[in-house]
């Protein structure tokens, strides 16, 4: 397998910047996800790694070797497309074998590899079927087997689960993650689904308007977003505005919250404050916490949790509690948010 390095990559389509000064290092055997809204340029970056697009500027390295101008067939990458791109007139076996045939493998080796690939994706015994005879999840597995059969050094997955229903998406992402770890293959995954990225990735690069905004583990991205865009794009939360009143205290509409963020701030500086819904707890935790007292404005049962809107002074926050907790609208409520979960962000005017 290989590591991948992108150095100062720029790519424009007319006046639209799909990649702006992109610098990435993807480790050997890593499951690396490009996450961002539609049109942010993440698929373009993947296509440049594959050799299906070329950067206007910058360098792409595989294990230190410059492959920037190499065509895709010389890079030993395998790509699973969003629409699977299966040949409808070919059987499952023929679809999977296609890449081996154009590489001039002999029939015995093709048969052996196709059998192994179908076993890997749990499609043993389905080789004679045609794509129209398969479910969406099975078609996705065929597309994955067609890539794995050529033993690629890099596996590229472009929103491969977007056409599946919610239950099947969960099943398939678990299978893809397990298969990737078992094979130890360097994998780049593109998605706009935040939950999917958090669950499946070793590391995530959050992209917006062609720029890589932050790179980190799922926990780092979730707990320590660098700006308002990342904070609101990854997970849920209430975003407030305030100003630093004294060391490690922020004034939000005359409600004072303590924090432990490492931003370099001085008294009077404006900041944004993020409170995740699960950070609010009814029982006082052992760590130092902000005590919040308010009135329940609304109660919404979501299934695995109950969502509350709580009015606290001149602002309100959205929090999650256990659905077993008995609460009533307009009831007074007291809860706690640990200092470390009171997240401060560089100030941006909220729309």
C-alpha positions in Angstrom: 0.0 0.0 0.0 1.1 3.6 -0.2 0.9 7.0 1.5 -0.4 10.0 -0.5 0.8 13.6 -0.3 -0.8 16.6 -2.0 1.3 19.7 -2.1 -0.1 23.2 -2.9 -2.8 21.8 -5.2 -4.9 24.3 -7.1 -7.7 23.4 -9.5 -10.2 25.8 -11.2 -13.1 25.2 -13.5 -13.6 28.6 -15.1 -14.0 31.1 -12.2 -14.9 28.3 -9.7 -12.1 27.1 -7.5 -12.5 23.4 -6.7 -9.2 23.2 -4.9 -7.3 26.1 -3.2 -3.8 25.5 -2.0 -4.7 22.0 -0.8 -2.1 20.3 1.3 -2.8 16.7 2.6 -0.9 13.8 3.8 -2.7 10.4 3.9 -0.9 7.7 5.7 -0.3 4.2 4.5 -3.4 2.0 5.4 -5.4 5.0 6.7 -9.1 5.5 6.2 -9.2 9.2 5.2 -12.4 11.1 4.5 -13.0 14.3 2.5 -16.1 15.8 4.1 -18.0 18.9 2.9 -21.2 20.3 1.4 -22.1 19.6 -2.2 -19.9 21.5 -4.7 -17.1 22.1 -2.3 -14.5 20.3 -4.4 -14.0 17.0 -2.5 -14.8 14.8 -5.5 -12.4 16.8 -7.7 -9.6 16.1 -5.2 -10.4 12.4 -5.3 -10.4 12.5 -9.1 -7.0 14.2 -9.1 -5.6 11.4 -6.8 -7.1 8.9 -9.2 -5.5 10.6 -12.2 -8.9 11.4 -13.8 -8.3 15.1 -13.4 -5.0 17.0 -13.3 -4.2 19.9 -11.0 -3.5 23.4 -12.5 -0.7 23.7 -9.9 0.9 21.6 -7.3 2.2 18.1 -6.8 0.7 14.6 -6.0 3.1 12.0 -4.5 2.6 8.3 -3.9 5.2 7.0 -1.5 7.3 10.0 -2.4 7.0 9.4 -6.2 5.7 12.3 -8.3 2.6 11.0 -10.1 1.0 14.4 -10.8 1.0 13.9 -14.6 0.7 10.1 -14.7 -2.5 8.7 -16.2 -4.9 6.8 -14.0 -4.0 3.3 -15.3 -0.4 3.8 -14.1 -1.3 4.7 -10.5 -2.9 1.4 -9.4 -5.9 3.1 -7.8 -9.4 1.6 -7.7 -12.4 3.9 -7.6 -16.0 3.1 -6.6 -18.4 5.7 -8.2 -21.6 7.1 -6.7 -23.8 5.4 -9.3 -21.7 2.1 -9.2 -21.4 2.2 -13.1 -22.1 -1.5 -13.6 -22.5 -3.0 -17.1 -26.2 -4.0 -17.2 -25.6 -6.6 -20.0 -22.9 -8.4 -18.0 -23.3 -10.8 -15.2 -21.8 -10.1 -11.7 -18.8 -12.3 -12.5 -18.3 -10.5 -15.9 -18.5 -7.1 -14.2 -16.0 -8.0 -11.6 -13.6 -9.7 -14.1 -13.7 -6.7 -16.5 -10.6 -5.0 -15.1 -8.6 -8.2 -15.1 -9.5 -9.0 -18.7 -8.3 -5.6 -20.0 -5.1 -6.2 -18.1 -4.7 -9.5 -20.0 -4.8 -11.9 -17.0 -5.3 -15.6 -18.0 -8.7 -17.3 -17.4 -7.5 -19.4 -14.4 -6.2 -16.3 -12.6 -9.3 -14.3 -13.4 -11.6 -17.0 -12.1 -9.6 -17.3 -8.9 -9.5 -13.6 -8.2 -13.2 -13.1 -9.0 -14.2 -15.9 -6.6 -12.0 -14.3 -3.9 -13.4 -10.8 -4.5 -17.0 -12.0 -4.3 -16.2 -13.8 -1.1 -14.7 -10.6 0.4 -17.9 -8.7 -0.3 -20.3 -11.5 0.8 -21.7 -12.3 -2.7 -20.6 -15.9 -3.0 -23.0 -17.8 -5.3 -24.4 -14.6 -7.0 -21.9 -14.5 -9.9 -24.4 -15.5 -12.6 -26.9 -12.8 -11.7 -27.2 -9.5 -13.6 -27.2 -6.1 -11.9 -31.0 -5.7 -12.4 -31.5 -8.8 -10.3 -29.7 -7.3 -7.3 -30.7 -5.0 -4.5 -29.0 -1.6 -4.2 -26.7 -3.0 -1.4 -25.7 -5.9 -3.6 -24.9 -3.7 -6.5 -22.7 -1.6 -4.3 -20.9 -4.7 -3.3 -20.3 -5.7 -6.9 -18.8 -2.2 -7.6 -16.5 -2.7 -4.6 -15.5 -6.2 -5.7 -14.7 -5.0 -9.2 -12.2 -2.6 -7.6 -10.8 -5.0 -5.1 -10.1 -7.7 -7.7 -7.3 -5.7 -9.3 -5.5 -5.4 -5.9 -5.2 -1.6 -5.9 -2.7 0.3 -3.8 -5.3 3.0 -3.1 -9.1 2.5 -2.7 -11.2 5.6 -3.6 -14.9 5.7 -2.6 -17.0 8.6 -4.0 -20.2 8.8 -1.9 -20.7 5.0 -2.4 -23.7 4.8 0.0 -25.7 7.8 -1.1 -28.2 5.7 -3.1 -29.0 3.3 -0.3 -31.8 3.6 2.3 -30.8 4.6 5.9 -30.7 1.1 7.4 -28.7 -0.3 4.5 -26.3 2.6 4.7 -25.5 1.8 8.3 -24.9 -1.9 7.4 -22.7 -1.1 4.4 -20.5 1.5 6.1 -19.7 -1.0 8.9 -18.9 -3.7 6.2 -16.7 -1.2 4.3 -14.8 -0.2 7.4 -14.2 -3.8 8.5 -13.1 -4.8 5.0 -10.7 -1.8 4.8 -9.1 -2.6 8.1 -8.8 -6.3 7.2 -7.1 -5.5 3.9 -5.0 -2.6 5.3 -5.6 -0.6 2.1 -5.1 3.1 2.0 -8.6 4.5 1.5 -9.9 7.9 0.6 -13.7 8.4 1.1 -15.8 11.3 -0.1 -19.1 12.1 1.7 -21.3 15.0 2.7 -22.8 13.0 5.5 -21.3 14.2 8.8 -22.4 11.2 10.9 -21.0 8.8 8.3 -17.7 10.6 8.3 -17.4 10.6 12.1 -18.2 6.9 12.4 -16.1 5.5 9.5 -12.9 7.6 9.4 -9.5 7.5 11.0 -9.1 11.2 10.0 -11.3 13.8 8.3 -10.5 16.8 6.1 -13.4 19.3 6.2 -13.6 21.2 2.9 -15.6 24.3 1.9 -15.4 26.2 -1.3 -12.3 24.5 -2.4 -10.4 25.0 0.9 -9.4 22.5 3.5 -10.6 24.1 6.7 -9.5 21.5 9.2 -7.9 18.1 9.4 -8.1 15.8 12.4 -9.5 12.7 14.0 -13.3 12.6 14.3 -13.0 13.5 18.0 -10.7 16.4 17.3 -13.0 17.8 14.6 -16.1 17.4 16.8 -14.7 18.7 20.1 -12.4 21.3 18.8 -13.8 22.9 15.6 -11.7 25.7 14.3 -14.5 28.0 13.1 -18.2 28.5 12.9 -18.6 26.7 9.6 -17.0 23.5 11.0 -18.9 23.8 14.3 -22.2 24.0 12.5 -21.5 21.6 9.7 -20.2 18.8 12.1 -22.9 17.7 14.5 -25.6 19.7 16.2 -25.3 22.6 18.7 -26.4 26.0 19.8 -24.2 28.9 18.6 -24.2 32.0 20.7 -22.4 35.3 20.7 -20.5 36.8 23.6 -17.5 38.7 24.7 -14.6 38.0 27.1 -15.4 39.7 30.4 -12.3 38.5 32.4 -9.8 35.6 32.2 -11.6 32.4 31.2 -15.1 33.9 31.4 -17.4 34.9 28.6 -20.4 37.1 28.8 -23.4 35.9 26.8 -26.3 38.3 27.2 -25.2 39.0 30.8 -24.9 35.3 31.6 -21.3 34.4 32.5 -19.8 31.1 31.4 -16.4 29.8 32.2 -14.3 28.0 29.6 -11.0 26.2 29.1 -10.4 26.8 25.4 -6.8 27.8 24.3 -7.7 30.7 22.1 -5.6 33.8 22.7 -8.2 36.2 23.9 -8.3 39.4 25.9 -11.0 41.3 27.8 -13.6 42.7 25.4 -12.9 40.4 22.5 -16.0 39.1 20.8 -16.4 35.3 20.4 -18.9 32.7 19.3 -19.8 30.1 21.9 -20.9 26.6 20.9 -22.8 24.3 23.3 -23.4 20.7 22.0 -26.8 19.3 23.0 -25.3 16.3 24.8 -23.0 18.5 26.9 -25.9 19.7 29.0 -26.5 17.3 31.9 -29.0 17.3 34.7 -26.7 15.8 37.4 -23.7 17.9 38.4 -20.6 16.2 37.0 -17.3 15.8 38.9 -15.5 18.2 36.6 -15.9 22.0 36.9 -19.1 23.0 35.2 -21.3 26.0 34.3 -24.6 25.9 36.1 -27.5 26.9 33.7 -31.0 27.6 34.9 -33.9 28.2 32.5 -37.4 27.4 31.4 -38.4 24.6 29.0 -40.0 26.1 26.0 -40.5 23.0 23.9 -40.1 19.2 24.2 -39.6 17.0 21.2 -39.4 13.2 21.4 -36.8 11.9 18.8 -36.6 8.3 19.8 -33.2 7.6 21.4 -33.4 11.0 23.2 -35.7 13.9 23.9 -34.8 17.3 22.5 -35.5 20.3 24.7 -35.4 24.0 23.9 -34.5 25.9 27.1 -34.7 29.6 27.5 -31.9 31.0 29.7 -32.2 34.7 30.2 -32.1 36.4 26.8 -31.0 33.4 24.8 -32.0 29.7 24.3 -30.2 26.5 23.8 -31.1 23.1 22.4 -30.2 20.1 24.6 -30.7 16.3 24.6 -32.0 14.3 27.6 -33.0 10.8 28.2 -36.6 10.0 26.9 -37.2 8.4 30.3 -36.8 11.7 32.1 -40.2 13.2 33.1 -40.3 16.9 32.1 -43.0 19.4 31.3 -43.2 22.5 29.1 -42.7 25.8 31.0 -41.1 23.9 33.8 -38.0 25.3 35.4 -34.8 23.3 34.8 -31.3 23.3 36.1 -28.4 21.7 34.2 -24.6 21.8 33.9 -22.2 22.2 31.0 -18.5 21.4 31.8 -16.0 24.2 31.2 -14.3 22.0 28.6 -17.5 21.6 26.7 -18.1 25.3 26.5 -16.5 25.7 23.1 -15.2 29.2 22.1 -14.7 30.0 18.4 -13.2 33.0 16.5 -16.0 35.6 16.2 -18.2 35.6 13.1 -21.4 37.6 12.7 -24.3 35.1 12.9 -27.0 35.2 10.2 
